[in-house]
Amino acid sequence: MANRLQYEKSPYLLQHKDNPVDWYPWGEEAFAKAKQEDKPIFLSVGYSTCHWCHVLAHESFEDDEVASFLNEHYVSIKVDREERPDIDSVYMKVCQMMTGQGGWPLSIFMTPDKVPFYAGTYFPRESKYGMPGFMDVITQLHQKYKQDHERITEVTQSVTDALAKTVSAKSEHRLTKDMTDKAFKQLGNRFDAVNGGFSSAPKFPAPHQLLYLLRYHYFTGNTAARKMVEHTLDAMAAGGIYDHVGFGFARYSTDEKWLVPHFEKMLYDNALLLMAYTEGYQVTKNERYKTVSEQIISFVMREMRSPGGGFYSAIDADSEGVEGKYYVWDYDEVMQILGEQRGNLYTTVYGITPRGNFEGKNIPNLLQTDFQAVASDNDLTTTELLEELEKARKQLLDAREKRVYPHVDDKVLTSWNAMMIAALAKAGSAFNEPAYTDTAKETMAFVERNLIQDDRLMARYRDGDVRFNGYLDDYAFLIWSYIELYEATFSVSYLEKARSMASRMIDLFWDDEEGGFFFSGQDSEQLLTREKEVYDGALPSGNSVAAAVLTKLGHLTGETDYLDKLDEMYYAFYDDVRQATAASTHFIQSLLLSENPAKEVVVIGGPDPFTAELQQTFLPDVALLAGDDTEKLAAAAPFTSSYRKLDGQTTVYVCENFTCHQPTTDMETAKVLIWNDQSE
């Protein structure tokens, strides 16, 4: 018989609806039962494309003995971390404090008052790998809960006290420009000069660090920052973390060389990597980065786009219960599909061998490839070789699509869709490709149509069902996407919506006492603590993105209130950022923008080759406004109210930190004022 999760919409919760465990969704029913029966709560947090979540479920949650014990002695609650990142964030912090590490599946044992007394991640069914078995854990913890109330009270009190200390208080000191150098140095010290990236195995893409380094290079001229970005972009695009057959990036590499991915694909990774490769192209004009950007878009449009216009959340690593089965290849299989001549070319270029490079199978990669040498050895030009390889890729993709496709988490998350909108708009501008901008606009229309209810942004849409008040990330990331869409289209409505959304974000999330933004809104469920995070994880924190968009809005609109809030954040997060500067690179990005001279460029006149050139150029210090309707423009950016065309010609106004040069109708003069020797 299916449990209560059968009535939920989350793909992750629905994966557990047929477990013999009597699961409850997070809610009052579960907590009331725990209090009434004086039972501890077992809280299990995961997500539908999480490999180890699947393993724990198969070993323990599908096991009748485990289920029987849980059902008799606990109240068991399942939470999808992607739907309820507020719950996940609080209890993950507890797990990290208690054990020194975290991850998913997250396993929390807590009192009916929601206070944890034990935390962990994956537990095997029986004790192994130096880890206690899940059955032993739940048996011993239940005994502790029933027989040692004093100890349980002691632990829960220490957890409550520790959580209270984690909420950052405003400092007397303010973050300054020197933190931008500190972040660069810390990244430089961590940089893997051989393989690229900023850690050993497992290695995550962390594209927000690359976005920071591109800006650091822009403002300082430091070539080492740029080289770190190029090396990392090159290595990731060559490695097995990149799907060379169907495109798109996997979540991370299990080794330091980017060869063996954890095969799951996340929307947010591909959105941020699209942004990183697009900006990488703008800075370097390396055609490979443009190609990878276009391929990422091709992948998400083919495999992650919903018919309604939103983007799905993730694609599982597992197929038919085996990690990576959908993506890996036998040497003989490749040769049979491609034939001898094309097969020899493809296997040579992509490192496919009879022995394999992953558990006897092959992950296509370009880590050891010299295209010119292969072309020469086969009496081909490089162009002819690439044409043959593209034909081979299409043949392999056709063959792969006949395999059993991995599970897709098809819920639409506001924050992750907002990142993809921002990235598509950026790519549309940078590559002068209206189709990308149109897709961004369509996805934004989907979000506006489905995920804003009674002026409240919501977090999740699936199958017509909209739930959960939006979090800080949803608001901050959506403002980001509105700004990118404005800069791609010069449609004033996007700028006005960005301003409106920023007002709502401040009303709902701003900490009036200490500064900075809370993760959940004042109208949302109150948990053990109200989180306020500045550190970036796999994606930038809500406060990091909020700081960046407030900076941009301040310069686009001329309204200094945004910059005043930003300044308060420099006090609010001083201690956190000073202690781990490179852990907040996206937040430090706002320091680069606010502590260096910024330019406001207003083009009165229709879009033309001049504005297109600005859009295609990497100019992070330029806030660009353009339009023919000066009245409309002034409504969103009041400082432009007196701007007019001169002599009926397109006129450019260039200001630096709100101090303006003489307007000009001469585009070459305007370029000199804007570029200031930044162009190459």
C-alpha positions in Angstrom: 0.0 0.0 0.0 1.3 3.4 -0.9 2.2 5.8 2.0 1.2 9.5 2.4 3.9 10.6 -0.1 1.5 9.4 -2.9 -0.3 12.7 -2.6 2.8 14.8 -3.2 4.1 16.3 -6.4 7.8 16.2 -5.8 9.5 13.5 -8.0 11.7 12.7 -5.0 8.9 12.1 -2.6 7.0 10.1 -5.2 10.0 7.8 -5.6 9.4 6.8 -1.9 5.6 6.4 -2.0 5.7 2.6 -2.2 8.3 2.1 0.5 7.1 0.1 3.4 8.3 3.0 5.6 5.3 5.0 6.7 6.6 8.3 5.4 5.1 11.7 6.2 5.7 14.8 4.2 7.0 17.7 6.3 4.0 19.2 8.1 1.9 19.5 11.2 0.4 16.0 11.0 3.8 14.4 11.5 4.9 16.7 14.3 1.6 16.3 16.1 1.8 12.5 16.0 5.4 12.6 17.3 4.4 14.8 20.2 1.3 12.8 21.0 3.1 9.5 21.0 6.4 10.8 22.3 8.4 9.4 19.4 11.6 10.8 17.9 11.5 12.0 14.4 13.7 10.5 11.6 14.1 13.2 9.0 15.5 12.1 5.6 16.5 14.8 3.1 17.5 14.2 -0.5 16.7 14.8 -4.1 15.4 12.6 -7.0 18.7 12.4 -9.0 20.9 11.7 -6.0 22.8 8.4 -6.5 23.4 7.6 -2.8 19.9 8.5 -1.9 18.8 5.7 -4.3 21.3 3.3 -2.6 20.0 4.1 0.9 16.4 3.8 -0.3 17.1 0.4 -1.9 19.1 -1.0 1.0 17.1 0.3 3.9 13.8 2.1 3.1 12.6 -0.8 0.9 13.6 -3.3 3.6 10.7 -4.7 5.7 12.7 -5.1 8.9 14.0 -1.5 8.8 10.6 -0.2 7.9 8.9 -2.1 10.7 11.2 -0.7 13.3 10.9 2.9 11.9 7.1 2.6 11.8 6.9 1.4 15.4 9.4 3.6 17.1 9.8 6.8 15.0 7.8 9.3 12.9 9.6 9.3 9.6 9.6 12.5 7.4 10.8 12.9 3.8 11.9 16.2 2.4 13.0 17.1 -1.1 15.9 19.5 -0.6 15.2 21.2 -3.9 11.7 22.1 -2.9 12.6 23.0 0.7 16.1 24.4 0.7 15.2 26.3 3.9 14.8 23.0 5.8 17.8 21.4 4.1 20.0 24.4 4.9 19.3 24.4 8.7 19.7 20.7 9.2 22.7 20.4 6.9 24.4 23.1 9.0 23.6 21.0 12.1 25.1 17.9 10.4 28.3 19.8 9.6 28.6 21.1 13.1 28.0 17.6 14.6 30.1 15.5 12.2 32.4 17.9 10.4 30.9 17.0 7.0 27.6 17.0 5.1 26.0 15.8 1.9 23.0 13.8 0.7 21.1 11.8 1.7 21.0 13.8 4.9 19.8 11.8 7.9 18.6 13.7 11.0 17.2 12.3 14.2 15.3 14.9 16.2 12.8 15.5 19.0 9.1 16.3 18.2 10.2 20.0 18.7 12.3 19.7 15.5 15.6 19.9 17.4 18.3 17.4 16.3 20.2 15.1 18.7 22.0 13.0 16.0 23.0 13.6 12.4 24.6 11.8 9.5 24.4 11.2 5.8 24.4 7.8 4.1 24.4 4.7 6.3 24.8 1.2 4.8 22.2 -1.4 5.8 24.8 -3.3 7.7 28.0 -1.9 9.3 30.8 -1.5 6.7 33.2 1.0 5.2 33.9 2.0 8.9 30.3 3.2 9.1 27.6 2.0 11.5 24.7 0.1 9.9 21.4 1.9 9.6 19.6 -0.7 11.6 22.1 -0.4 14.5 21.8 3.4 14.3 18.0 3.6 14.6 17.9 0.9 17.3 20.5 2.6 19.5 19.2 6.1 19.0 15.7 5.0 20.0 17.0 3.5 23.2 18.9 6.7 23.9 15.8 8.8 23.3 13.7 6.6 25.6 16.2 5.9 28.4 18.6 8.9 28.6 16.4 12.1 28.4 19.0 14.1 30.2 21.6 13.4 27.5 19.1 14.1 24.7 18.2 17.5 26.4 21.9 18.3 26.7 22.6 17.7 23.0 19.6 19.5 21.7 20.4 22.5 23.9 23.9 22.7 22.6 22.5 22.4 19.0 20.1 25.3 19.7 22.9 27.4 21.2 25.3 26.7 18.4 22.7 27.6 15.7 22.0 30.9 17.4 25.7 31.8 17.1 25.9 31.1 13.4 23.6 34.0 12.4 26.1 36.8 11.4 26.0 40.1 13.3 26.9 43.4 11.8 30.6 44.4 12.3 31.9 47.9 13.0 34.3 47.2 10.0 33.4 47.4 6.3 34.7 45.2 3.5 37.1 47.1 1.3 38.8 46.6 -2.1 41.7 44.7 -0.6 39.3 41.7 -0.1 39.1 41.4 -3.9 42.9 40.8 -4.0 42.7 38.4 -1.1 40.0 36.3 -3.0 42.2 36.2 -6.0 45.3 35.1 -4.0 43.3 32.4 -2.2 42.0 31.0 -5.6 45.5 31.2 -7.0 46.8 29.1 -4.0 44.2 26.5 -4.6 44.5 26.4 -8.4 45.4 23.1 -10.0 48.0 24.2 -12.5 48.1 20.8 -14.2 44.3 20.1 -14.6 42.6 23.4 -14.0 40.0 24.0 -11.3 40.4 24.9 -7.6 40.5 21.6 -5.7 41.5 18.0 -5.8 39.0 15.2 -6.3 36.1 15.4 -6.3 36.3 18.5 -8.5 33.3 20.8 -9.0 33.0 23.3 -11.8 32.2 26.3 -9.5 31.6 28.6 -12.5 31.0 31.6 -10.2 34.7 31.5 -9.3 35.5 31.8 -13.0 33.0 34.7 -13.4 34.8 36.4 -10.5 38.3 35.9 -12.0 37.2 37.3 -15.4 36.1 40.5 -13.6 39.2 40.6 -11.5 41.3 40.4 -14.7 39.2 43.1 -16.3 39.6 45.6 -13.5 43.2 44.8 -12.6 44.7 43.7 -15.9 46.1 40.6 -14.0 46.8 38.0 -16.7 47.1 35.1 -14.2 43.4 35.5 -13.4 42.5 35.1 -17.0 44.9 32.2 -17.6 43.3 30.3 -14.6 39.9 30.7 -16.2 41.1 29.7 -19.7 42.9 26.6 -18.4 39.9 25.5 -16.4 37.4 26.1 -19.3 39.7 24.2 -21.7 40.1 21.3 -19.3 36.5 20.9 -18.4 35.4 21.0 -22.1 38.0 18.4 -22.9 37.2 16.1 -20.0 34.6 13.4 -19.5 32.6 15.8 -17.2 31.4 17.2 -20.6 29.1 15.0 -22.6 30.8 14.9 -26.0 28.0 12.9 -27.6 24.9 14.8 -26.3 26.5 17.9 -24.8 26.0 19.5 -21.4 28.0 19.1 -18.2 27.7 16.6 -15.4 27.6 17.8 -11.8 31.2 17.1 -10.9 34.2 15.0 -11.6 35.1 12.2 -9.3 38.8 12.6 -10.2 41.1 15.6 -10.4 41.5 15.4 -14.2 37.8 16.0 -15.1 37.7 12.5 -16.7 35.2 10.5 -14.7 32.0 12.4 -14.0 29.3 11.9 -11.4 26.9 11.5 -14.4 23.9 13.4 -13.1 23.2 16.7 -14.9 21.8 19.7 -13.1 20.1 22.7 -14.7 22.0 25.2 -12.5 25.4 23.9 -13.4 24.6 24.1 -17.1 23.2 27.6 -16.7 26.2 29.0 -14.8 28.6 27.2 -17.1 26.8 28.6 -20.1 27.4 32.1 -18.6 31.1 31.3 -17.9 31.8 30.0 -21.4 29.9 32.9 -23.0 31.9 35.5 -21.0 35.1 33.5 -21.6 34.4 33.9 -25.3 33.7 37.6 -24.9 37.1 38.1 -23.2 39.3 35.8 -25.3 37.4 35.4 -28.6 38.2 31.7 -28.4 35.8 30.0 -30.8 35.8 26.8 -28.7 34.1 28.6 -25.9 31.4 29.9 -28.2 30.9 26.3 -29.6 30.6 24.9 -26.0 28.1 27.6 -25.2 26.0 26.8 -28.2 26.2 23.1 -27.4 25.0 23.6 -23.8 22.0 25.4 -25.2 21.4 22.6 -27.7 21.4 20.1 -24.9 19.1 21.9 -22.5 16.6 22.7 -25.2 16.6 19.0 -26.3 16.6 17.3 -22.9 15.6 19.7 -20.2 12.9 22.0 -21.7 9.3 21.4 -20.8 6.5 21.8 -23.4 5.2 24.9 -21.4 8.5 26.7 -21.6 10.1 26.1 -18.3 13.3 24.0 -17.7 13.4 20.7 -15.7 15.7 20.5 -12.7 17.9 17.5 -13.3 18.7 14.2 -15.1 19.7 11.2 -13.0 23.2 9.6 -13.1 21.6 6.1 -13.0 19.9 4.2 -15.8 18.5 0.7 -15.2 19.9 1.1 -11.7 23.5 1.5 -12.9 25.4 4.7 -12.6 26.5 6.2 -16.0 25.0 3.3 -18.0 23.3 5.6 -20.4 26.5 7.6 -21.2 29.4 5.0 -21.4 30.5 2.9 -24.4 32.1 -0.4 -25.3 34.9 -0.1 -27.9 33.3 -2.8 -30.1 29.9 -1.1 -29.9 31.4 2.2 -31.2 33.2 0.4 -34.0 30.0 -1.4 -35.0 27.9 1.8 -35.1 30.5 3.9 -37.0 32.2 1.3 -39.2 36.0 0.8 -39.4 37.2 4.0 -41.0 35.1 6.5 -39.0 35.3 4.3 -35.9 39.1 4.4 -35.9 39.1 8.2 -36.2 36.5 8.6 -33.4 38.1 6.1 -31.0 41.6 7.7 -31.5 40.3 11.2 -30.9 38.1 10.5 -28.0 40.3 8.0 -26.1 38.0 5.0 -26.6 39.9 1.7 -26.1 39.1 -2.0 -25.7 40.3 -1.8 -22.1 38.2 1.3 -21.3 38.7 4.2 -18.9 35.8 3.6 -16.5 35.0 0.1 -15.1 35.8 -1.5 -18.4 33.7 1.0 -20.4 34.6 4.2 -22.1 33.9 7.8 -21.3 34.6 9.9 -24.4 37.1 12.7 -23.7 39.7 14.9 -25.4 42.2 15.1 -22.6 45.1 13.6 -24.6 44.0 14.7 -28.1 46.1 16.5 -30.7 43.6 17.3 -33.5 46.3 18.4 -36.0 48.4 15.2 -35.4 45.3 13.0 -35.9 44.3 14.9 -39.1 47.8 14.6 -40.5 48.1 10.9 -39.7 44.9 10.3 -41.7 45.6 12.7 -44.6 42.8 15.0 -43.6 42.6 18.7 -43.0 41.5 19.7 -39.5 38.2 20.9 -41.0 37.6 17.5 -42.7 38.5 15.7 -39.4 36.0 17.8 -37.5 33.3 17.1 -40.1 33.9 13.4 -39.8 33.7 13.5 -36.0 30.5 15.5 -36.1 28.9 12.8 -38.3 30.2 10.2 -35.9 28.7 12.1 -32.9 25.3 12.2 -34.5 25.4 8.5 -35.2 26.3 7.7 -31.6 23.7 10.1 -30.3 21.0 8.3 -32.4 22.2 5.0 -31.0 22.3 6.2 -27.5 18.8 7.6 -27.7 17.6 3.9 -28.1 18.9 3.1 -24.6 16.8 3.4 -21.4 16.8 7.1 -20.6 17.7 8.1 -17.0 15.0 9.5 -14.7 14.3 13.2 -15.2 13.3 15.4 -12.2 10.7 17.4 -14.1 9.8 20.0 -11.5 10.4 23.6 -12.5 12.3 25.6 -9.9 12.1 29.4 -10.0 15.7 30.1 -9.0 17.3 27.6 -11.4 15.1 28.7 -14.3 16.1 32.3 -13.5 19.8 31.4 -13.9 19.1 29.7 -17.2 17.1 32.8 -18.4 20.0 35.1 -17.4 22.5 32.8 -19.2 20.4 32.6 -22.3 19.9 36.4 -22.4 23.7 36.8 -22.0 24.4 34.4 -24.8 21.8 36.1 -27.0 23.6 39.4 -26.6 27.1 38.1 -26.8 26.6 36.0 -29.9 24.0 38.3 -31.5 21.6 35.4 -31.6 18.0 36.4 -31.2 16.8 32.8 -30.8 18.6 32.5 -27.5 17.1 35.8 -26.2 13.6 34.6 -27.4 14.0 31.4 -25.4 14.9 33.5 -22.3 11.8 35.6 -22.9 9.6 32.6 -23.3 10.9 31.0 -20.1 10.4 34.3 -18.2 6.8 34.4 -19.5 6.4 30.8 -18.1 7.7 31.9 -14.7 5.5 35.0 -14.6 2.5 33.0 -15.7 2.9 30.1 -13.3 5.1 31.1 -10.4 3.8 34.5 -9.2 0.7 34.3 -7.1 -0.9 37.3 -5.5 2.3 39.3 -6.0 4.2 36.5 -4.2 7.0 34.7 -6.0 6.7 30.9 -5.5 9.5 28.3 -5.5 8.3 25.3 -7.4 5.9 24.3 -10.3 5.1 20.8 -11.3 2.2 19.3 -13.2 0.1 22.4 -12.7 0.8 22.5 -8.9 2.6 25.6 -7.5 3.9 25.4 -3.9 6.2 27.0 -1.4 6.8 30.7 -0.8 9.9 31.7 -2.9 13.2 32.0 -1.0 15.8 34.7 -1.3 17.5 32.8 -4.1 14.3 32.9 -6.1 14.0 36.6 -5.8 17.7 37.5 -6.3 18.2 35.2 -9.2 15.0 36.4 -10.9 16.1 40.0 -10.6 19.4 38.9 -12.2 17.5 37.4 -15.1 15.3 40.6 -15.5 18.5 42.7 -15.7 20.1 40.4 -18.3 16.9 40.4 -20.3 16.8 44.2 -20.1 20.4 44.4 -21.3 19.6 42.0 -24.2 16.4 43.6 -25.3 16.3 47.2 -23.9 12.7 46.6 -23.1 12.1 48.9 -20.2 9.4 46.6 -18.7 12.2 44.2 -17.7 14.0 46.9 -15.8 10.8 48.0 -14.1 10.1 44.4 -13.1 13.6 44.1 -11.7 13.0 47.2 -9.6 9.6 45.9 -8.4 11.1 42.5 -7.5 14.0 44.1 -5.6 11.5 46.1 -3.5 9.6 42.9 -2.7 12.9 41.1 -1.9 13.9 43.9 0.6 10.5 43.9 2.2 10.4 40.1 2.7 14.0 39.2 3.5 16.0 42.2 4.7 17.4 42.0 8.3 16.6 45.5 9.6 18.8 45.0 12.7 22.0 43.4 11.4 21.8 44.0 7.6 21.9 41.4 4.8 19.1 39.1 3.6 17.5 36.1 5.4 17.1 33.0 3.3 13.3 32.7 4.0 10.7 35.4 4.0 9.1 36.9 7.0 5.8 35.3 5.7 7.3 31.8 5.6 7.4 28.9 8.1 9.7 29.7 11.0 12.3 27.0 11.5 14.9 26.5 14.3 16.8 29.5 13.0 16.3 32.0 10.2 19.3 31.4 8.0 21.4 34.2 6.5 24.1 32.8 4.2 26.8 34.5 2.3 29.0 31.6 1.4 28.7 30.2 -2.1 28.2 26.5 -2.6 27.7 24.7 -5.9 25.9 27.8 -6.9 26.2 31.4 -5.6 24.4 32.2 -2.3 21.3 34.4 -2.4 23.1 37.2 -0.6 25.9 37.0 -3.2 23.5 37.4 -6.1 21.5 40.0 -4.2 24.7 42.1 -3.7 25.6 41.9 -7.4 22.1 42.8 -8.6 21.8 45.7 -6.2 25.1 47.1 -7.5 23.8 46.8 -11.1 20.4 48.3 -10.3 22.0 51.2 -8.5 23.9 52.1 -11.7 21.2 51.3 -14.2 18.5 53.4 -12.4 20.6 56.0 -10.6 18.8 55.2 -7.4 21.3 55.2 -4.6 19.0 53.4 -2.1 20.2 50.1 -3.7 23.8 51.0 -3.2 23.1 52.0 0.4 21.7 48.5 1.1 24.8 47.1 -0.5 27.0 49.2 1.7 25.2 47.8 4.8 25.9 44.3 3.5 29.6 45.1 3.5 29.3 45.6 7.3 26.9 42.7 7.9 29.1 40.1 6.3 32.5 41.5 7.1 33.5 38.8 9.6 32.2 35.9 7.4 33.9 37.1 4.2 37.2 38.0 6.0 37.5 34.5 7.4 36.9 32.7 4.1 37.1 35.2 1.3 37.4 32.8 -1.7 34.2 31.0 -0.4 32.2 34.1 -1.3 33.6 35.1 -4.7 30.2 36.0 -6.1 29.7 38.4 -3.2 33.2 39.8 -3.7 32.2 40.4 -7.3 30.0 43.3 -6.1 33.0 44.8 -4.3 34.9 44.8 -7.6 32.0 46.6 -9.2 31.3 49.1 -6.4 34.9 49.9 -5.4 36.1 50.5 -9.0 34.8 53.3 -11.3 31.6 52.4 -12.9 30.1 53.9 -16.1 26.5 54.6 -17.0 26.0 54.7 -20.7 22.7 56.0 -22.1 22.0 55.7 -25.8 19.0 57.8 -26.9 18.0 56.3 -30.2 17.0 52.9 -31.5 19.2 49.8 -31.2 21.9 50.0 -33.8 25.4 48.6 -34.5 26.9 50.7 -31.7 24.6 49.2 -29.0 25.1 45.7 -30.5 28.8 46.1 -30.2 28.5 47.1 -26.6 26.2 44.1 -25.9 28.8 41.7 -27.5 31.7 43.1 -25.5 32.6 42.1 -21.9 32.1 45.4 -20.0 31.2 44.6 -16.4 31.7 48.2 -15.3 29.2 49.5 -17.8 25.5 49.9 -17.1 23.9 50.2 -20.5 20.5 51.9 -21.1 19.1 52.5 -24.6 15.8 53.5 -26.1 13.9 56.0 -28.3 11.1 56.6 -25.7 12.8 58.9 -23.2 9.7 59.2 -21.1 9.5 55.4 -20.6 13.2 55.2 -19.9 13.0 57.9 -17.3 10.2 56.1 -15.5 12.7 53.2 -14.8 15.9 55.3 -14.6 14.9 58.9 -13.4 18.5 60.3 -13.9 17.9 60.1 -17.7 14.8 62.3 -17.6 16.5 65.3 -19.3 18.3 63.2 -22.0 17.4 63.9 -25.6 18.6 63.3 -29.1 20.9 66.0 -30.4 20.2 67.2 -34.0 17.8 64.3 -34.4 20.7 61.8 -34.3 21.4 58.8 -32.0 23.1 60.4 -29.0 25.3 58.8 -26.4 25.6 60.0 -22.8 28.5 58.6 -20.8 28.7 59.1 -17.0 31.2 57.8 -14.5 29.7 57.3 -11.1 26.9 59.7 -12.0 29.4 62.4 -13.2 28.6 63.0 -16.9 30.7 63.8 -20.0 29.3 66.0 -22.7 26.8 64.0 -24.8 28.0 63.0 -28.3 26.6 61.9 -31.6 30.0 60.7 -32.7 30.3 57.0 -32.0 34.1 56.9 -32.1 34.2 59.6 -29.4 31.7 57.6 -27.3 33.8 54.4 -27.7 36.9 56.3 -26.3 34.9 57.4 -23.3 33.4 53.9 -22.7 36.4 51.7 -23.4 39.1 53.7 -21.8 41.7 51.4 -23.3 39.8 48.3 -22.2 39.3 47.1 -25.8 42.0 45.0 -27.3 
